[in-house]
Amino acid sequence: MRQRQQGFALVAAIALVVVLAALAGFVASLTGAQSADSQLSRSAQRVERAAQSGLEWGAYQVMRQVVPVCNPTTTLLPLAAYPNVSVQVTCQSAPTTEPRASGPGGVVVYRIMATASTGGTPASPDYAEHQRTAVFSR
């Protein structure tokens, strides 16, 4: 009778070890998924801010200059605050027939679009992209 009880204790110990190993594996995979999710969230926030910076740079080129500068496409140098993020700014202008309140000529409408993205391809898991658009008249 004593030998049967010793065999049962061994089976119970092995079962307990298997359950604990499975639980440890589940916790490790859950922690890894959360880490990847938080990294992707940080990348998304960085590209969103970089796109906003590109949009503000483009607006400055149009609104604050004496002679508006509307380059069709400009790729900004990597911003120090957002490493590994590229920003492309496009500008389109369209004159209108509406006269200016002061000075000769008509009002010009500018459409500025800034697209920021991380390196890699859109299919890669660490890729993030954000686009901002604004319309100004001057």
C-alpha positions as CSV (number, residue, x, y, z in Angstrom):
1,M,0.0,0.0,0.0
2,R,2.9,2.4,0.8
3,Q,4.4,2.0,-2.7
4,R,1.1,3.2,-4.4
5,Q,1.1,6.4,-2.4
6,Q,4.7,7.2,-3.3
7,G,3.9,6.8,-7.0
8,F,0.9,9.1,-6.7
9,A,3.0,11.8,-5.0
10,L,5.4,11.7,-7.9
11,V,2.6,12.1,-10.5
12,A,1.1,15.0,-8.5
13,A,4.5,16.7,-8.3
14,I,5.1,16.4,-12.0
15,A,1.6,17.7,-12.8
16,L,2.3,20.7,-10.5
17,V,5.6,21.4,-12.2
18,V,3.9,21.3,-15.6
19,V,1.1,23.7,-14.5
20,L,3.6,26.1,-13.0
21,A,5.7,26.0,-16.2
22,A,2.7,26.7,-18.4
23,L,1.7,29.6,-16.1
24,A,5.2,31.1,-16.3
25,G,5.2,30.8,-20.1
26,F,1.8,32.6,-20.3
27,V,3.0,35.4,-18.0
28,A,6.2,35.8,-20.1
29,S,4.3,36.0,-23.4
30,L,1.8,38.5,-21.9
31,T,4.6,40.7,-20.7
32,G,6.3,40.6,-24.1
33,A,3.1,41.6,-25.9
34,Q,2.5,44.5,-23.5
35,S,6.1,45.7,-24.1
36,A,5.7,45.6,-27.9
37,D,2.4,47.4,-27.6
38,S,3.9,50.2,-25.5
39,Q,6.8,50.6,-27.9
40,L,4.4,50.9,-30.8
41,S,2.4,53.5,-28.9
42,R,5.5,55.5,-28.3
43,S,6.4,55.3,-32.0
44,A,2.9,56.5,-32.9
45,Q,3.1,59.5,-30.5
46,R,6.6,60.4,-31.9
47,V,5.4,60.4,-35.6
48,E,2.3,62.3,-34.6
49,R,4.4,65.1,-33.0
50,A,6.9,65.0,-35.9
51,A,4.0,65.5,-38.4
52,Q,2.7,68.4,-36.4
53,S,6.2,69.9,-36.4
54,G,6.4,69.5,-40.2
55,L,3.0,71.1,-40.6
56,E,4.0,74.1,-38.5
57,W,7.3,74.5,-40.5
58,G,5.3,74.5,-43.7
59,A,2.9,77.0,-42.4
60,Y,5.7,79.2,-41.3
61,Q,7.2,79.1,-44.8
62,V,3.9,80.3,-46.2
63,M,2.5,82.7,-43.6
64,R,5.5,84.4,-42.0
65,Q,7.7,85.0,-45.0
66,V,7.5,88.3,-46.9
67,V,7.4,86.2,-50.1
68,P,5.6,82.9,-49.5
69,V,7.6,79.8,-50.2
70,C,5.5,76.9,-51.3
71,N,7.8,74.1,-52.3
72,P,6.0,71.2,-53.9
73,T,7.8,68.6,-51.7
74,T,10.4,69.1,-49.0
75,T,11.9,66.3,-46.9
76,L,13.0,67.7,-43.6
77,L,16.3,66.7,-42.1
78,P,15.9,64.3,-39.2
79,L,14.6,66.2,-36.2
80,A,16.8,65.9,-33.1
81,A,13.7,65.4,-30.9
82,Y,12.4,62.5,-33.1
83,P,15.3,60.3,-34.2
84,N,14.5,57.6,-36.8
85,V,11.5,59.6,-38.0
86,S,11.4,61.1,-41.5
87,V,9.1,64.1,-42.3
88,Q,8.0,65.0,-45.7
89,V,6.1,68.3,-46.3
90,T,4.2,69.1,-49.5
91,C,2.6,72.4,-50.4
92,Q,0.1,73.2,-53.1
93,S,-1.1,76.7,-53.9
94,A,-4.1,78.0,-55.8
95,P,-4.8,81.6,-56.6
96,T,-8.4,82.8,-56.3
97,T,-10.3,85.6,-57.9
98,E,-11.1,87.1,-54.5
99,P,-9.2,90.5,-54.1
100,R,-6.9,91.1,-51.2
101,A,-8.0,93.5,-48.5
102,S,-4.7,95.4,-48.9
103,G,-2.3,95.4,-51.8
104,P,-2.7,94.2,-55.4
105,G,-3.4,90.7,-56.5
106,G,-5.8,88.1,-55.2
107,V,-5.9,85.8,-52.3
108,V,-3.9,82.6,-52.6
109,V,-5.0,79.4,-50.9
110,Y,-2.2,77.0,-49.6
111,R,-2.7,73.4,-48.8
112,I,0.1,72.0,-46.6
113,M,0.4,68.3,-45.9
114,A,3.1,66.8,-43.5
115,T,3.7,63.1,-43.4
116,A,5.9,61.6,-40.7
117,S,6.9,57.9,-40.6
118,T,9.4,55.6,-39.0
119,G,11.9,53.6,-41.0
120,G,10.9,50.3,-42.5
121,T,8.0,49.2,-44.6
122,P,4.3,49.5,-43.7
123,A,4.1,45.8,-43.2
124,S,6.8,45.7,-40.5
125,P,5.5,45.6,-36.9
126,D,7.5,48.7,-35.8
127,Y,6.3,50.9,-38.6
128,A,4.2,54.0,-37.7
129,E,3.0,56.8,-40.0
130,H,0.9,60.0,-39.3
131,Q,-0.3,62.7,-41.6
132,R,-1.5,66.2,-40.9
133,T,-3.1,68.6,-43.4
134,A,-3.9,72.3,-43.1
135,V,-5.3,74.9,-45.5
136,F,-4.3,78.6,-45.3
137,S,-5.2,81.6,-47.3
138,R,-3.1,84.7,-47.7
